[in-house]
Each structure stands twice: as C-alpha cells, then as structure tokens.
Amino acid sequence: MSDDESSVDVEGEEEEEEEITDLSDSNVCTKYQEASKIVNLALKGLVEMCVAGAKVIDLCQFGTTVIDTQAKKLYTKKVKGAAIERGVAFPVCISVNEIVCNHSPLSSEELPPLENGDIVKIDLGCHIDGYISVAAHTLIVGATTDSNTPAEMRNVATAAYNAMLIAAHSITSGCDNTKVTQQVERISKAYGVNPISSVRMHQMKRFVIDGVKEVALKEPTADELDEGEEKVPPCSFEQNEVYAIDVALSTGDGKARPGELRTTVFKRNVEANYRLKMKASRYVLSEIDKKFPTLPFTLRHFDDERQAKMGVTECVAKGLLTPYPSLFEKKGEYVAHFKCTVLLLPSGTSRVTGLDLPEYLKTDKEPDEETGKLLKEIEDIAAAKAKKKAKKKKKKKSAASS
C-alpha cells in the first residue's frame, strides 16, 4: 500500500487504515531512533579510523559495512511476505581539505592516503524501512587537545558546529525557515566566515532524503539571483516532522564548485523515464531501479564498475539521475561541515545524531550576544536531561537491588 492510498478488496470489505509514516506513530519514531544509533556508531568508528596512512576508499567501505551489518540485525521478520528494507541512506563520503562534500571514490580512482594535519569531513546516512537518519562531522588527522590548530580553522569549525546546534534548537513547530537562515548568517558573520551557499537543510520523509521544505544557509544577493541561484521558498515547521540540519561554512567566499574528481554519488529521479539507447545505460538504470530506486547511491556499489561509469553518463544526460558532484572551495581555505538529524516530537525537538565538537577545534573567539544566550539555553536543557536520566537510572538500580 502506498503512503497516500488505501486499498479495497473486490468483495467490498472496509478500507484498510492508511499507513502512518510520521512521528505520530511510535513504531516510526523507533525506526528513526534505531537508524540514528547506527549512524552515530558508524561515525564514531570512522573518526577513530581517520589516522595518517588511512585510505579514503577503505574508510568509505568500513563505514558502509558498519551500517549494513548493524541494520541487518534489526527488523528481520518479514511484513506481508516482504523483508523490511534497511541499510545505507546516503553513501559514506570522506572529503579532505578543500573538498567540501560528496567525495566517495571508486576503487580504481583512489587519492593519496590521509596525512597528519588533513581536514576530514565525514558524511553518511542510514535508514530503517525508509526512515532516514544522517550526520556529518569534521576532524583533523592526528590532532590532539594540545595541537596548534590554526585560528581560522578553529573559528570556522566552532561557527559551523554552533550554527548546527542553534538551527536544531530553532526548528520547532510553528517556526519558519527564514528565522533559521538568519541565525546561521548571524553566527557566520560573528566568526568572520561564510556559509557554503549550495548546502541546504532538508525535511526528510519515508524514502525521501531531500523533501520539499528546505532551509538555506544564507539569503542570496541580487547578483546571485541574477546568476541563477534560487531563493528557498518560505515554509514553517510542524510537529512530527524530521529534518537534516546541514551546515557547511568556509573561510573563503562560500561558493563551492565542482572540481576534477569524478562524480560517483547519484539519486534516481523517480518521475523521469526515457528509453535509453546504450546497453550499458540500460544495465545501470535496471540495477538502480532494483537496488536504489529512491535514495542516493554510489557507483562503487555496482558489481561492474566499468559498465557503471559508461552507463551513468546517458542516464544523467536524459534527466534520469541527479548527480551529487564533489564540491571544492579554493585551495588554502578552511572548510567545516557538521550535520545532525532532528525529530519534532510532542515533547520538543530532539537531536538524535552527531558527535561533540573536538576540543582542538574550539575557538577562543566569543560568540555574539544572541548566540551566547541560545548556547547557554541549549546547555541548560542538555544538563537537565542528563540529570533526569541519571536520576531515573539510579532509581531503577535501587529498585533492582531491593
């Protein structure tokens, strides 16, 4: 049964109840939570694996294995004779230094191994039954709390992380997207950095990673609108929705551009159809429709890499696939990327993915007054939740021992 239809059998029995696919259903909420646990686990593992000498392709494969292995342990019973889909919702991407995002290389196109001092941005996603959770994190290879991290890098990382926290805090039922954009712009200005204009926050729905509702990191200028940049339509947030809070900031101009690296991440345009001419193209599309009909994928997941590289070109040209190119900032500029997933629950907005900002990326630069107040509010809420959780745990332990 589809999300917006109910089926009636030929004997005229009562209509089946429409399937609930938002957070008003506790089972849906649980699936988001389980996917989030896997995302956090994979992210933590990848952070530990990002050491000097590590290969980007190995890191991508490691993250993918963690997600697939953990997801397969859950919801193993079939529903109406069919297995529940689960696994990677967004390919594991490891973007180094001036590469902003979407770098998930093929085995035949490996870049040099990581070196101490490299700035690494990790991006990934997992889904359980189509309910998606995502996260992104920034780190420096080999850095410790005693590392002499450049002030510009500290500023852009702290700004991006704080912008993510405050955006997550601000996305509440009844709030509108323009307010969140203004928050990100204010924080960026205070730290002397710029938002990556092509990065946007998205609502997520079942099997939909980039829903209609979006949040821009900055309002486009008149010149940018003339150059073709689109203005994000205004929208308001509602209870039981889910959002990917995606923030990427730079010490450069914020206008990330595709580089020379091959695009390997794509997503099927489900409404587009075309009779392809090349055999390789038909093979690729057939595999996509079977294995990746709605969510982003990487060409690395194909058994025949050569066929995939040949066939994807016609698929993109005919509008059947949306490419996610590796985006680059100017060489020498610093980039930070953080992402988390938030659930708009009746009890309030809950941030369910993401790791803490590393100590070596924290800056001494003070935030603006409004940001400082909001960060204190977020800190107090987190402390109250931790206290409540500890009290509950202590009470449970006491009851068990009595």
MARMI-634627 format. One record per residue (C-alpha): residue number from 0; residue in one letter; x, y, z. Coordinates in Angstrom, 3 decimals. Layout:
SITE     i   aa         px         py         pz
SITE   NUM    a          X          Y          Z
...
END
This chain:
SITE     i   aa         px         py         pz
SITE     0    m      0.000      0.000      0.000
SITE     1    s      1.395      3.435     -0.914
SITE     2    d      1.709      6.345      1.512
SITE     3    d     -1.334      8.159      0.179
SITE     4    e     -3.642      5.342     -0.808
SITE     5    s     -5.813      2.752      0.896
SITE     6    s     -6.785     -0.453     -0.860
SITE     7    v    -10.222     -2.076     -1.007
SITE     8    d    -10.619     -5.736     -1.921
SITE     9    v    -13.007     -6.961     -4.595
SITE    10    e    -15.585     -8.135     -2.077
SITE    11    g    -16.055     -4.580     -0.788
SITE    12    e    -14.598     -5.059      2.642
SITE    13    e    -13.850     -1.991      4.745
SITE    14    e    -10.953      0.159      3.656
SITE    15    e     -7.655     -0.636      5.308
SITE    16    e     -6.333      2.060      7.596
SITE    17    e     -3.970      4.478      5.875
SITE    18    e     -0.379      3.785      6.883
SITE    19    i      1.036      6.397      9.234
SITE    20    t      4.552      7.400      8.201
SITE    21    d      5.332     10.273     10.542
SITE    22    l      6.404     10.559     14.184
SITE    23    s      2.824     10.355     15.471
SITE    24    d      3.342      6.576     15.175
SITE    25    s      5.615      5.224     17.922
SITE    26    n      6.907      2.466     15.615
SITE    27    v      8.046      5.077     13.095
SITE    28    c      9.757      7.018     15.866
SITE    29    t     11.568      3.849     16.980
SITE    30    k     12.835      3.203     13.442
SITE    31    y     14.270      6.729     13.257
SITE    32    q     15.910      6.209     16.646
SITE    33    e     17.440      2.872     15.635
SITE    34    a     18.774      4.303     12.373
SITE    35    s     20.272      7.173     14.392
SITE    36    k     22.095      4.796     16.723
SITE    37    i     23.703      3.117     13.711
SITE    38    v     24.691      6.485     12.206
SITE    39    n     26.378      7.528     15.457
SITE    40    l     28.137      4.179     15.766
SITE    41    a     29.492      4.365     12.205
SITE    42    l     30.538      7.981     12.702
SITE    43    k     32.449      7.207     15.906
SITE    44    g     34.185      4.272     14.222
SITE    45    l     35.221      6.384     11.256
SITE    46    v     36.612      9.121     13.493
SITE    47    e     38.879      6.537     15.125
SITE    48    m     39.911      5.169     11.708
SITE    49    c     40.936      8.573     10.335
SITE    50    v     44.667      8.307     11.003
SITE    51    a     47.772      9.034      8.940
SITE    52    g     48.132      6.398      6.225
SITE    53    a     44.439      5.512      6.051
SITE    54    k     42.972      5.262      2.553
SITE    55    v     39.747      7.113      1.754
SITE    56    i     38.319      4.119     -0.114
SITE    57    d     38.934      1.873      2.913
SITE    58    l     37.195      4.367      5.189
SITE    59    c     34.170      4.526      2.884
SITE    60    q     33.957      0.736      2.743
SITE    61    f     34.369      0.448      6.524
SITE    62    g     31.521      2.881      7.182
SITE    63    t     29.293      1.118      4.668
SITE    64    t     29.998     -2.263      6.285
SITE    65    v     29.139     -0.935      9.755
SITE    66    i     25.836      0.495      8.551
SITE    67    d     24.793     -2.575      6.565
SITE    68    t     25.877     -5.066      9.249
SITE    69    q     24.111     -3.262     12.080
SITE    70    a     20.960     -2.572     10.071
SITE    71    k     20.615     -6.235      9.060
SITE    72    k     20.403     -7.201     12.731
SITE    73    l     17.157     -5.244     13.126
SITE    74    y     13.630     -5.907     11.886
SITE    75    t     14.489     -9.321     10.499
SITE    76    k     10.883    -10.552     10.323
SITE    77    k      9.075    -10.175      7.022
SITE    78    v      5.995     -7.960      6.801
SITE    79    k      3.268     -9.209      4.460
SITE    80    g      5.788    -11.608      2.968
SITE    81    a      8.416     -8.955      2.215
SITE    82    a     11.643     -8.133      4.026
SITE    83    i     11.933     -4.668      5.529
SITE    84    e     14.386     -2.531      3.590
SITE    85    r     17.279     -1.138      5.645
SITE    86    g     20.866     -0.033      5.196
SITE    87    v     22.718      2.920      3.665
SITE    88    a     20.554      6.009      3.067
SITE    89    f     23.417      8.246      1.915
SITE    90    p     26.784      6.857      0.753
SITE    91    v     29.700      7.259      3.144
SITE    92    c     31.686     10.272      1.880
SITE    93    i     35.156     11.279      3.072
SITE    94    s     36.022     14.775      1.832
SITE    95    v     39.554     16.018      2.552
SITE    96    n     40.847     19.591      2.920
SITE    97    e     39.332     21.923      0.282
SITE    98    i     36.808     19.247     -0.816
SITE    99    v     33.563     20.271      0.881
SITE   100    c     31.390     17.169      0.418
SITE   101    n     30.219     14.184     -1.678
SITE   102    h     33.619     12.517     -2.177
SITE   103    s     33.129      8.739     -2.288
SITE   104    p     35.785      7.429     -4.691
SITE   105    l     35.827      4.306     -6.828
SITE   106    s     38.381      1.601     -6.083
SITE   107    s     40.199      2.444     -9.329
SITE   108    e     40.452      6.154     -8.530
SITE   109    e     41.922      6.286     -5.037
SITE   110    l     43.546      9.502     -3.797
SITE   111    p     46.742      9.612     -1.685
SITE   112    p     46.361      8.292      1.915
SITE   113    l     45.493     10.669      4.751
SITE   114    e     48.297     12.669      6.351
SITE   115    n     48.583     14.323      9.748
SITE   116    g     47.002     17.768      9.524
SITE   117    d     44.467     16.818      6.843
SITE   118    i     40.998     18.229      7.484
SITE   119    v     38.446     15.444      7.013
SITE   120    k     34.694     15.823      6.596
SITE   121    i     32.695     12.590      7.124
SITE   122    d     29.133     12.390      5.791
SITE   123    l     26.776      9.375      5.892
SITE   124    g     23.218      8.149      6.368
SITE   125    c     21.248      5.054      7.385
SITE   126    h     17.603      4.079      7.034
SITE   127    i     15.323      1.507      8.606
SITE   128    d     12.244      0.803      6.481
SITE   129    g     12.856      4.082      4.639
SITE   130    y     13.069      6.200      7.789
SITE   131    i     16.311      8.128      7.353
SITE   132    s     18.927      9.443      9.749
SITE   133    v     22.037     11.358      8.665
SITE   134    a     25.095     13.023     10.169
SITE   135    a     28.342     14.765      9.221
SITE   136    h     31.451     15.547     11.262
SITE   137    t     34.743     17.407     10.821
SITE   138    l     38.126     16.428     12.280
SITE   139    i     41.843     16.948     11.785
SITE   140    v     44.005     13.856     11.298
SITE   141    g     46.453     13.361     14.173
SITE   142    a     45.226     16.394     16.136
SITE   143    t     45.009     16.392     19.945
SITE   144    t     43.908     18.918     22.561
SITE   145    d     47.498     20.200     22.590
SITE   146    s     47.622     20.701     18.811
SITE   147    n     48.319     24.159     17.452
SITE   148    t     45.227     24.303     15.224
SITE   149    p     45.140     27.475     13.079
SITE   150    a     42.799     30.156     14.457
SITE   151    e     40.915     30.342     11.134
SITE   152    m     40.147     26.618     11.302
SITE   153    r     39.004     26.877     14.905
SITE   154    n     36.728     29.785     14.028
SITE   155    v     35.076     28.114     11.042
SITE   156    a     34.626     24.791     12.892
SITE   157    t     33.157     26.410     16.006
SITE   158    a     30.891     28.592     13.875
SITE   159    a     29.611     25.614     11.867
SITE   160    y     29.039     23.493     14.959
SITE   161    n     27.275     26.281     16.872
SITE   162    a     25.153     27.085     13.809
SITE   163    m     24.106     23.424     13.644
SITE   164    l     23.202     23.371     17.357
SITE   165    i     21.201     26.583     17.178
SITE   166    a     19.448     25.622     13.930
SITE   167    a     18.459     22.299     15.524
SITE   168    h     17.233     24.184     18.599
SITE   169    s     15.278     26.685     16.455
SITE   170    i     13.477     24.187     14.233
SITE   171    t     10.335     23.809     16.295
SITE   172    s      6.661     23.510     15.462
SITE   173    g      5.382     26.884     14.232
SITE   174    c      8.818     28.366     13.497
SITE   175    d      9.670     29.376      9.904
SITE   176    n     12.756     28.699      7.811
SITE   177    t     13.742     32.360      7.340
SITE   178    k     14.435     32.664     11.070
SITE   179    v     16.827     29.698     10.941
SITE   180    t     18.631     31.168      7.926
SITE   181    q     19.069     34.445      9.803
SITE   182    q     20.560     32.560     12.758
SITE   183    v     23.161     30.869     10.533
SITE   184    e     24.029     34.144      8.795
SITE   185    r     24.450     35.978     12.111
SITE   186    i     26.730     33.281     13.555
SITE   187    s     28.821     33.125     10.372
SITE   188    k     29.294     36.890     10.352
SITE   189    a     30.322     36.951     14.032
SITE   190    y     33.095     34.416     13.376
SITE   191    g     34.183     36.006     10.091
SITE   192    v     33.278     33.058      7.848
SITE   193    n     30.804     32.354      5.031
SITE   194    p     28.100     29.703      4.510
SITE   195    i     28.534     27.334      1.555
SITE   196    s     25.608     28.673     -0.466
SITE   197    s     24.776     25.389     -2.246
SITE   198    v     24.274     23.465      1.032
SITE   199    r     20.736     23.355      2.403
SITE   200    m     18.876     21.747      5.255
SITE   201    h     16.028     19.444      4.214
SITE   202    q     12.924     17.864      5.584
SITE   203    m     13.145     14.061      5.379
SITE   204    k     10.253     11.670      4.888
SITE   205    r      9.997      7.964      4.319
SITE   206    f     12.398      7.099      1.464
SITE   207    v     12.773     10.855      0.766
SITE   208    i     16.111     12.351      1.826
SITE   209    d     15.513     15.835      0.370
SITE   210    g     11.901     16.826      0.958
SITE   211    v     10.140     19.946     -0.302
SITE   212    k     10.732     22.001      2.841
SITE   213    e     14.246     23.472      2.858
SITE   214    v     16.347     25.903      4.863
SITE   215    a     19.030     27.998      3.162
SITE   216    l     22.270     28.800      4.977
SITE   217    k     22.155     32.320      3.535
SITE   218    e     19.806     34.556      1.572
SITE   219    p     21.051     35.005     -1.998
SITE   220    t     22.049     38.512     -3.023
SITE   221    a     20.554     40.272     -6.055
SITE   222    d     23.679     39.428     -8.069
SITE   223    e     23.483     35.766     -7.042
SITE   224    l     19.827     35.622     -8.099
SITE   225    d     20.814     37.119    -11.468
SITE   226    e     23.486     34.404    -11.772
SITE   227    g     20.808     31.710    -11.410
SITE   228    e     20.860     30.907     -7.693
SITE   229    e     17.377     30.060     -6.438
SITE   230    k     15.726     31.574     -3.393
SITE   231    v     14.332     28.991     -0.975
SITE   232    p     10.537     29.346     -0.644
SITE   233    p      9.297     30.259      2.864
SITE   234    c      7.879     27.426      4.949
SITE   235    s      7.032     26.654      8.549
SITE   236    f      7.844     23.550     10.553
SITE   237    e      5.237     21.229     12.046
SITE   238    q      5.138     18.663     14.813
SITE   239    n      6.043     15.074     13.820
SITE   240    e      8.386     16.199     11.027
SITE   241    v     12.049     15.187     10.618
SITE   242    y     14.896     17.399      9.372
SITE   243    a     18.539     17.073      8.339
SITE   244    i     20.332     20.053      9.900
SITE   245    d     23.176     20.513      7.408
SITE   246    v     25.759     23.282      7.925
SITE   247    a     28.950     23.826      5.912
SITE   248    l     30.974     27.010      6.396
SITE   249    s     34.189     28.303      4.851
SITE   250    t     36.852     30.952      5.343
SITE   251    g     36.546     31.531      1.575
SITE   252    d     33.704     33.074     -0.431
SITE   253    g     31.359     30.136      0.212
SITE   254    k     30.833     29.443     -3.490
SITE   255    a     31.867     25.798     -3.695
SITE   256    r     32.315     24.474     -7.219
SITE   257    p     32.614     21.029     -8.845
SITE   258    g     36.248     20.033     -9.395
SITE   259    e     38.076     17.446    -11.485
SITE   260    l     37.087     14.437     -9.380
SITE   261    r     34.620     12.008    -10.954
SITE   262    t     31.062     12.308     -9.625
SITE   263    t     30.174      8.947     -8.086
SITE   264    v     27.090      9.756     -5.983
SITE   265    f     23.701      9.948     -7.699
SITE   266    k     19.985      9.716     -6.953
SITE   267    r     17.212      8.384     -9.180
SITE   268    n     14.683     10.946    -10.402
SITE   269    v     11.660      8.770     -9.751
SITE   270    e      9.301     10.751    -12.006
SITE   271    a     11.611     10.711    -15.049
SITE   272    n     11.562      7.998    -17.717
SITE   273    y     13.378      7.622    -21.025
SITE   274    r     14.125      4.808    -23.482
SITE   275    l     17.916      4.603    -23.254
SITE   276    k     19.996      3.686    -26.305
SITE   277    m     23.207      2.292    -24.820
SITE   278    k     23.289     -1.229    -23.401
SITE   279    a     25.480     -0.056    -20.507
SITE   280    s     22.971      2.687    -19.693
SITE   281    r     20.076      0.234    -19.636
SITE   282    y     22.081     -2.062    -17.337
SITE   283    v     22.817      0.799    -14.944
SITE   284    l     19.219      2.003    -14.830
SITE   285    s     17.930     -1.546    -14.308
SITE   286    e     20.305     -2.031    -11.364
SITE   287    i     19.344      1.346     -9.887
SITE   288    d     15.615      0.651    -10.139
SITE   289    k     16.121     -2.702     -8.386
SITE   290    k     18.596     -1.667     -5.681
SITE   291    f     18.446      2.146     -5.289
SITE   292    p     15.005      3.287     -6.518
SITE   293    t     14.694      6.341     -4.268
SITE   294    l     17.800      7.009     -2.139
SITE   295    p     21.292      8.235     -3.153
SITE   296    f     23.885      5.620     -4.076
SITE   297    t     27.491      5.432     -5.252
SITE   298    l     28.826      3.763     -8.389
SITE   299    r     31.117      1.777     -6.084
SITE   300    h     28.102     -0.358     -5.161
SITE   301    f     27.885     -1.787     -8.702
SITE   302    d     29.436     -5.177     -9.442
SITE   303    d     30.645     -3.981    -12.850
SITE   304    e     32.385     -0.643    -12.225
SITE   305    r     33.340     -0.163    -15.883
SITE   306    q     29.751     -0.615    -17.073
SITE   307    a     28.519      1.734    -14.343
SITE   308    k     30.924      4.507    -15.387
SITE   309    m     29.886      4.129    -19.037
SITE   310    g     26.158      3.911    -18.458
SITE   311    v     25.667      6.675    -15.912
SITE   312    t     26.539      9.433    -18.419
SITE   313    e     23.464      8.877    -20.604
SITE   314    c     21.251      8.446    -17.537
SITE   315    v     22.318     11.884    -16.251
SITE   316    a     22.039     13.494    -19.693
SITE   317    k     18.433     12.297    -20.033
SITE   318    g     17.480     13.531    -16.564
SITE   319    l     17.040     10.092    -15.014
SITE   320    l     19.648     10.713    -12.306
SITE   321    t     20.581     13.688    -10.137
SITE   322    p     24.358     13.931     -9.652
SITE   323    y     25.974     14.875     -6.338
SITE   324    p     29.352     16.227     -7.505
SITE   325    s     32.316     16.607     -5.151
SITE   326    l     32.327     20.336     -4.354
SITE   327    f     35.537     22.304     -3.851
SITE   328    e     36.424     25.505     -2.026
SITE   329    k     39.513     27.452     -3.126
SITE   330    k     42.793     25.791     -2.159
SITE   331    g     44.144     27.143      1.118
SITE   332    e     40.729     27.985      2.580
SITE   333    y     39.361     26.153      5.611
SITE   334    v     36.031     24.295      5.500
SITE   335    a     33.949     22.721      8.282
SITE   336    h     30.872     20.537      7.816
SITE   337    f     28.515     19.348     10.545
SITE   338    k     25.134     17.678     10.180
SITE   339    c     22.573     16.155     12.531
SITE   340    t     19.046     14.751     12.429
SITE   341    v     16.228     16.254     14.482
SITE   342    l     12.810     14.844     15.326
SITE   343    l      9.995     17.313     16.051
SITE   344    l      8.309     15.374     18.850
SITE   345    p      5.351     16.486     21.037
SITE   346    s      7.854     16.872     23.901
SITE   347    g     10.032     19.184     21.781
SITE   348    t     12.764     18.961     19.165
SITE   349    s     15.156     16.057     19.733
SITE   350    r     18.635     15.951     18.158
SITE   351    v     19.390     12.253     17.616
SITE   352    t     22.666     12.201     15.659
SITE   353    g     26.012     13.952     15.659
SITE   354    l     29.169     13.973     17.767
SITE   355    d     30.662     16.650     20.010
SITE   356    l     32.982     19.298     18.593
SITE   357    p     36.607     18.173     19.159
SITE   358    e     38.454     20.256     21.758
SITE   359    y     41.201     21.138     19.283
SITE   360    l     38.593     22.795     17.019
SITE   361    k     37.130     25.080     19.690
SITE   362    t     37.968     28.766     19.382
SITE   363    d     38.676     31.424     21.988
SITE   364    k     36.617     33.893     19.975
SITE   365    e     33.426     34.826     21.831
SITE   366    p     30.071     34.381     20.066
SITE   367    d     27.699     37.311     19.590
SITE   368    e     25.307     38.044     22.457
SITE   369    e     22.250     36.340     20.944
SITE   370    t     24.227     33.211     20.051
SITE   371    g     25.736     33.118     23.546
SITE   372    k     22.267     33.189     25.118
SITE   373    l     20.990     30.402     22.885
SITE   374    l     24.046     28.219     23.504
SITE   375    k     23.545     28.655     27.267
SITE   376    e     19.885     27.683     26.861
SITE   377    i     20.864     24.566     24.888
SITE   378    e     23.485     23.680     27.515
SITE   379    d     20.953     24.048     30.356
SITE   380    i     18.399     21.842     28.561
SITE   381    a     21.059     19.152     27.963
SITE   382    a     22.150     19.302     31.621
SITE   383    a     18.546     18.960     32.835
SITE   384    k     18.003     15.935     30.573
SITE   385    a     21.236     14.315     31.778
SITE   386    k     20.251     14.908     35.412
SITE   387    k     16.804     13.418     34.829
SITE   388    k     18.324     10.404     33.065
SITE   389    a     20.841      9.824     35.873
SITE   390    k     18.099     10.077     38.495
SITE   391    k     15.947      7.570     36.614
SITE   392    k     18.907      5.192     36.268
SITE   393    k     19.703      5.470     39.977
SITE   394    k     16.075      4.809     40.899
SITE   395    k     15.969      1.762     38.642
SITE   396    k     19.219      0.409     40.104
SITE   397    s     17.927      0.942     43.650
SITE   398    a     14.690     -0.915     42.858
SITE   399    a     16.621     -3.827     41.355
SITE   400    s     18.840     -4.230     44.429
SITE   401    s     15.997     -4.049     46.948
END
